[in-house]
């Protein structure tokens, strides 16, 4: 690949050196940066500024992109240095080159900022990342379409960037740019954000539900993170999205409950009573619990709440229940599905500590335990 590009550029430089371009002559020094290095990094996709930095004038670039010529313009200022259709990887690099912020100080114009010794994780494409359906495909979603089948590739950029959608690029703006994840060397939006941007373009309820379900079943993210992004994107007024979210939350709770059962068994905790309601004798209902150890007066509740419009009211209700139970002498352990997934041993230690501390506490008020 690099040999092909070097051959092209060598020929171009030769013609420039013989005076066919008014911009340069045989005494004009060429950039010492080898074009083969850029070709290996960005395949055969380069910007006009990159080509200028390596001795190729605008006139020569236009000549190479003539009808039937060896090059072609993919997007404004972005060129493919071979004939024929671009590969999916070349399309992705092209849209990122089009959308990425200008170069950092000390970088050649049009050349994406490279990692440095002081900033080894600095993104190559500043302030631009793949999102939407293309991002989900890169994340490995089976329900996402193949990259080459996508007419548009969504690119997430800061809201104030002066860019327009064109060709295969669809610009998506945000006031709060997330930290991208590197997938095959490309900056890609995290799954929750990519899902929200993909769902915004979908009217098919079945596809929406498949994508959301795969996100949870595949362990890509927790339901709460997805609902938060859908809420921020103002998508929860769409009936097919609401239905998919309801199924998603049920799916997420079932997965979290299964992880809880396995945590208790794996780390040798005493068996609790599962999914119960507590009541005072002859008194009011105290609330439902996912697990309860009556001999220790320790309750466990999975927080599978998802942020919605009434989130503050839900949280206030939860806080009131917890405070009331603790006044009755019942210790409440609060666990999120994410903690169960990422740190089950740590959560088992939290529960075990609460059980062991029961002997040092005053006896709890007697409560009636009923199946839920």
C-alpha positions, 0 to 999 in steps of 0.5 A, spaced: 500 500 500 505 504 501 509 503 495 503 505 491 502 511 494 510 513 494 509 511 487 504 516 486 507 522 490 514 521 487 511 522 480 507 528 482 513 531 485 517 529 479 512 533 475 512 539 480 520 539 480 519 540 472 516 547 473 508 544 471 506 548 478 507 555 479 507 553 487 514 550 487 520 549 483 526 544 483 529 548 488 523 548 493 525 543 499 520 538 500 517 536 507 522 530 510 516 527 513 515 521 508 508 520 505 509 512 506 508 513 514 501 517 513 499 512 508 500 506 513 497 510 519 491 513 515 491 508 509 490 512 502 486 517 505 489 524 506 487 531 506 489 537 502 493 540 507 497 533 508 498 533 501 500 540 501 505 539 506 508 533 502 509 537 496 503 536 492 499 543 490 492 544 489 493 544 482 496 537 482 491 534 486 485 537 482 489 533 476 490 527 479 482 527 481 480 528 474 475 524 471 478 517 470 484 519 474 488 515 479 485 519 485 478 521 487 475 526 492 471 523 498 469 529 502 471 536 501 478 537 502 479 529 503 482 525 498 482 517 496 489 516 493 486 510 489 481 509 484 475 505 485 470 505 491 473 506 498 473 500 503 469 501 510 476 503 514 477 508 509 470 511 509 471 511 517 478 515 516 475 520 511 469 522 515 474 523 521 479 527 517 473 531 515 470 532 522 477 533 526 479 539 529 485 543 526 492 541 528 495 542 535 501 547 535 507 544 532 503 539 527 503 540 520 497 543 517 491 538 516 495 533 519 491 530 525 494 531 532 499 525 534 500 522 541 506 524 544 511 522 550 507 526 554 500 525 552 501 518 550 493 517 549 492 523 546 486 522 540 489 522 533 482 525 531 481 531 536 474 533 538 471 528 533 468 521 534 464 515 530 457 515 533 451 512 531 450 505 527 457 505 525 459 506 532 455 500 534 458 496 529 465 497 531 463 495 538 461 488 535 453 489 535 450 483 531 444 487 530 448 493 527 448 493 520 455 492 516 459 498 515 459 498 507 451 498 507 451 505 511 449 511 507 451 515 512 456 515 518 455 519 524 460 523 527 460 526 534 463 533 534 462 539 539 456 543 538 460 550 536 464 546 531 462 550 524 461 543 520 456 541 515 453 534 513 455 532 506 456 526 502 457 520 507 458 524 513 452 526 518 454 531 523 451 530 530 453 535 535 453 535 543 454 540 548 458 535 552 463 531 548 464 524 551 471 521 552 471 516 546 473 509 546 479 506 541 476 501 537 481 498 532 485 505 533 479 509 531 475 514 536 468 511 537 463 514 542 461 510 548 455 505 547 450 509 551 451 515 547 452 511 540 445 507 542 442 514 543 444 517 536 443 510 532 436 510 535 434 517 534 435 515 526 430 509 527 423 508 526 423 501 527 421 498 533 424 491 532 431 494 531 431 499 537 429 493 541 434 489 539 439 494 539 438 496 546 437 488 549 444 486 546 447 492 549 445 489 556 445 482 554 452 483 551 455 486 557 456 493 554 453 497 559 447 498 564 440 500 563 441 506 567 446 509 562 442 507 556 436 511 559 440 517 561 442 518 554 435 517 551 433 522 556 438 527 554 437 526 547 429 527 548 427 520 545 423 518 551 416 521 548 417 516 542 412 510 543 416 505 540 422 507 544 418 507 551 416 500 549 423 498 548 426 501 554 420 498 559 423 491 556 430 493 557 429 495 564 426 488 565 431 485 562 436 489 566 433 487 573 433 479 571 440 480 569 442 483 576 438 478 580 441 473 577 448 476 578 446 477 586 444 469 586 451 467 584 454 472 588 451 469 595 453 462 592 460 464 590 462 467 596 459 463 601 454 468 604 448 465 608 442 464 604 437 470 605 429 470 603 428 472 596 424 478 594 420 479 600 415 485 603 416 487 610 410 489 614 409 491 621 405 487 625 398 490 624 401 496 621 403 499 615 407 496 609 414 497 609 417 496 602 419 490 598 426 488 598 430 483 593 433 479 599 433 479 607 436 476 612 431 476 618 436 473 623 441 479 622 436 484 620 440 486 614 436 488 608 439 488 601 436 492 595 438 492 588 438 499 585 435 498 578 432 505 577 433 509 571 433 516 570 427 519 567 422 525 568 420 523 575 427 520 578 427 525 583 420 523 586 423 515 585 429 517 589 426 521 595 421 515 596 427 510 596 431 514 601 424 515 605 424 507 605 431 506 607 431 511 613 425 508 616 427 501 616 434 503 619 430 507 624 427 500 626 434 497 627 434 494 620 441 495 616 440 496 608 445 495 603 444 498 597 447 495 591 447 497 583 447 492 577 454 495 575 457 494 582 455 487 582 457 486 575 464 489 576 466 488 583 462 482 586 467 480 591 467 487 594 459 487 594 459 480 598 464 483 603 460 489 604 454 484 605 458 480 610 460 486 614 453 488 615 451 481 617 457 480 622 456 487 625 449 485 627 451 482 633 453 488 636 447 492 634 441 493 638 435 488 636 431 490 631 423 491 631 420 485 629 417 485 622 413 480 618 416 478 612 411 476 606 413 473 599 412 478 594 
